[in-house]
Amino acid sequence: MSPNNHIKKVAIVGATGTVGKFIVEELLKLGKHEVTAISRKDSPSASSIPAGVKVAAVDYSDESTLVNALKGQEVLIITMSTLAPPDTQLQLIRAAAAANVPYVLPNEWGCDMADEQLGKEILLGNSEVPARKLVEELGKSSWIGVVSGFWYEYSLGMGEQCYGMEVKDKTWTFYDDGETKINSSTWPQSGRAVAKLLSLPIEPETTGGPSLSSYKNKFIYVSSFLVSQKDMFASVLRVTGTKESDWTIKYEDSTKRYQEAQKKVFGGDRTAFPTLLYSRIFYKDGVGNFEARRGGIANDTLGLPKEDLDEATKIGIYRNENGLKYH
Ligand SMILES: NC(=O)c1ccc[n+]([C@@H]2O[C@H](COP(=O)([O-])OP(=O)(O)OC[C@H]3O[C@@H](n4cnc5c(N)ncnc54)[C@H](OP(=O)(O)O)[C@@H]3O)[C@@H](O)[C@H]2O)c1
């Protein structure tokens, strides 16, 4: 194994963020990388950056601070808040090119955005496609898009608008018949996927062996579970010791629900966005089952562990019971 055939220096935006903190945790656990947090100079979470992570404080109004922070880095991971101004990610990508950073993992971390039509329908493509295109146009870096599906414990916890469950009221809204299977990942699995990906040899060390470079300007698909809402429901019954008859079940047509949410979002009601997003991914056309759609996932290549659905469900239930929301 050649020491020069592995990534050493990794920079991350969002080291203390929702998914970023799990990525950092797993990188530190593996202990193969030197991790630098690219963080705003006035970041409210500066004090939570874990020991063992270097900090490069930046000022997005001065692009030279971004370029300086990225000089010598081999990978830039962007887990940027969706609340940040739209140009923020593009600034980072321009700075990564100016600093000759070979790999950028841009804001993805969810749905299968290789499907550009889907990207338009769920609106996320509006920011993600230009980011990937800019990396390619600048020609100095390659992007790798990490597709993990919705975060499982988060989406279960988010309630009716997302995976449909409200624990306190014991109600569940199913899309269509509730049997559509989608890929979904836990936060730790998302973190492990990135840490393992960045531990692959840059170039293959055996003929056809795995390598980071094979994912240049491509998506990598990982998943914890391939589950339907009915599978989640069965898991919740096991975990809570409740019976199906204890719950009030509602079935909604996913297309109708999507269209109604779309009208609201286009009318300026951003609170309907999660309904739009989740309804569309649960369509029966299988866009949420990227495992089938893309002919497999990279879990084995990366050596990702199999996880226990009920353990992840427990966290989702806790989040739902305690009203833990996104931001
Ligand atoms: N799969 C899913 O279910 C799912 C769910 C939600 C989101 N996502 C995706 O995950 C990605 C990351 O989301 P997240 O929730 O992990 O991010 P986050 O925690 O909301 O924010 C990440 C970081 O963004 C930086 N930031 C915040 N506001 C900023 C601003 N105005 N300008 C510049 N930087 C700012 C902060 O870093 P510093 O304070 O260190 O500067 C923060 O720690 C997004 O692409 C989102 O679409 C996926």
The ligand as a MOL file (V3000), in Angstrom:
LIG
                    3D

  0  0  0     0  0            999 V3000
M  V30 BEGIN CTAB
M  V30 COUNTS 48 52 0 0 0
M  V30 BEGIN ATOM
M  V30 1 N -31.0390 13.2400 4.0700 0
M  V30 2 C -31.8030 14.0190 4.8250 0
M  V30 3 O -32.8150 13.5540 5.4100 0
M  V30 4 C -31.4690 15.4770 5.0070 0
M  V30 5 C -32.2120 16.2310 5.9080 0
M  V30 6 C -31.8810 17.5690 6.0770 0
M  V30 7 C -30.8180 18.1290 5.3590 0
M  V30 8 N -30.1230 17.3550 4.4910 0 CHG=1
M  V30 9 C -28.9850 17.9210 3.7150 0
M  V30 10 O -27.7950 17.8970 4.4870 0
M  V30 11 C -26.9470 19.0000 4.1170 0
M  V30 12 C -26.3550 19.6260 5.3700 0
M  V30 13 O -27.3740 19.9670 6.2640 0
M  V30 14 P -27.0970 20.0520 7.8140 0
M  V30 15 O -28.4130 20.0350 8.4740 0
M  V30 16 O -26.0750 19.0480 8.1930 0 CHG=-1
M  V30 17 O -26.4630 21.5080 7.9450 0
M  V30 18 P -26.5630 22.4560 9.2210 0
M  V30 19 O -26.2900 21.6870 10.4490 0
M  V30 20 O -27.8420 23.2220 9.1530 0
M  V30 21 O -25.4060 23.5230 8.9380 0
M  V30 22 C -24.0820 23.1030 8.6450 0
M  V30 23 C -23.1220 24.2540 8.7820 0
M  V30 24 O -23.4010 25.3070 7.8750 0
M  V30 25 C -22.6940 26.4640 8.3600 0
M  V30 26 N -23.5560 27.6480 8.1770 0
M  V30 27 C -24.7240 27.9090 8.7780 0
M  V30 28 N -25.2390 29.0850 8.3310 0
M  V30 29 C -24.3670 29.5680 7.4610 0
M  V30 30 C -24.3100 30.7450 6.6790 0
M  V30 31 N -25.2980 31.6610 6.7080 0
M  V30 32 N -23.2380 30.9380 5.8690 0
M  V30 33 C -22.2490 30.0420 5.8620 0
M  V30 34 N -22.2550 28.8880 6.5900 0
M  V30 35 C -23.2910 28.6540 7.3590 0
M  V30 36 C -22.3980 26.2300 9.8420 0
M  V30 37 O -20.9840 26.0220 9.9770 0
M  V30 38 P -20.0690 27.0150 10.8530 0
M  V30 39 O -20.9370 27.5230 11.9730 0
M  V30 40 O -18.9640 26.1280 11.3350 0
M  V30 41 O -19.6240 28.0820 9.9220 0
M  V30 42 C -23.1480 24.9450 10.1280 0
M  V30 43 O -22.5520 24.1300 11.0940 0
M  V30 44 C -27.8070 19.8910 3.2510 0
M  V30 45 O -27.4090 19.6550 1.9230 0
M  V30 46 C -29.2070 19.3790 3.4180 0
M  V30 47 O -29.9780 19.5000 2.2270 0
M  V30 48 C -30.4030 16.0360 4.3130 0
M  V30 END ATOM
M  V30 BEGIN BOND
M  V30 1 1 1 2
M  V30 2 2 2 3
M  V30 3 1 2 4
M  V30 4 1 4 5
M  V30 5 2 4 48
M  V30 6 2 5 6
M  V30 7 1 6 7
M  V30 8 2 7 8
M  V30 9 1 8 9
M  V30 10 1 8 48
M  V30 11 1 9 10
M  V30 12 1 9 46
M  V30 13 1 10 11
M  V30 14 1 11 12
M  V30 15 1 11 44
M  V30 16 1 12 13
M  V30 17 1 13 14
M  V30 18 2 14 15
M  V30 19 1 14 16
M  V30 20 1 14 17
M  V30 21 1 17 18
M  V30 22 2 18 19
M  V30 23 1 18 20
M  V30 24 1 18 21
M  V30 25 1 21 22
M  V30 26 1 22 23
M  V30 27 1 23 24
M  V30 28 1 23 42
M  V30 29 1 24 25
M  V30 30 1 25 26
M  V30 31 1 25 36
M  V30 32 1 26 27
M  V30 33 1 26 35
M  V30 34 2 27 28
M  V30 35 1 28 29
M  V30 36 1 29 30
M  V30 37 2 29 35
M  V30 38 1 30 31
M  V30 39 2 30 32
M  V30 40 1 32 33
M  V30 41 2 33 34
M  V30 42 1 34 35
M  V30 43 1 36 37
M  V30 44 1 36 42
M  V30 45 1 37 38
M  V30 46 2 38 39
M  V30 47 1 38 40
M  V30 48 1 38 41
M  V30 49 1 42 43
M  V30 50 1 44 45
M  V30 51 1 44 46
M  V30 52 1 46 47
M  V30 END BOND
M  V30 END CTAB
M  END
